């Protein structure tokens, strides 16, 4: 796949997404951690008045563990739509998507985020998430 502007992800990046999202769907913290770069950085913005959180890899994993604890046993489902992947350079890509978290038994817990993720291929050839910016929609 060539330069920036390409709309479809390389097959390896598609395989990465399937592995990463399966870990989320199974609330598998270890599998999710394997998908985050060692120098991961994330920014998470809630509704107006809620402080923006900036986290490193450890902070993100703590947030993910809390999310999994809430979701486990609650018939939670994540829906990812509008996935747009752009390759920036060899070994670098960016994706934007909407992620909805739906709770069948607790609809008042439902939430949605607009997320932009940056990916980097490591020296071992594996894709990992290097940066995330997420805006809470509801």
QUIRAPE-V876362 format. One record per backbone hydrogen bond with DSSP energy under -0.5 kcal/mol. CO is the residue of the C=O (numbers start at 1). NH is the residue of the N-H. If there is no record, write none. Layout:
CO/NH
CO/NH
//
This chain:
3/6
6/87
7/85
10/13
10/14
11/15
12/16
13/17
14/18
15/19
16/20
17/21
18/22
19/23
20/24
21/25
22/26
23/28
24/27
27/29
28/32
29/33
30/34
32/35
33/36
35/129
37/40
40/57
41/132
42/55
43/134
44/53
45/136
47/50
49/51
53/44
55/42
56/60
57/61
58/62
59/63
60/64
61/65
62/66
63/67
64/68
65/69
66/70
67/71
68/72
71/74
71/76
74/105
75/104
77/102
79/81
79/100
81/98
84/96
86/88
86/94
89/92
91/121
92/88
92/89
93/119
94/86
95/117
96/84
97/115
98/81
98/100
99/113
100/79
100/102
101/111
102/77
102/104
106/109
107/110
111/101
112/137
112/138
113/99
113/115
114/135
115/97
116/133
117/95
118/130
118/131
119/93
120/122
120/128
122/125
126/122
128/120
128/130
129/37
130/41
131/118
132/43
133/116
134/45
134/136
135/114
//
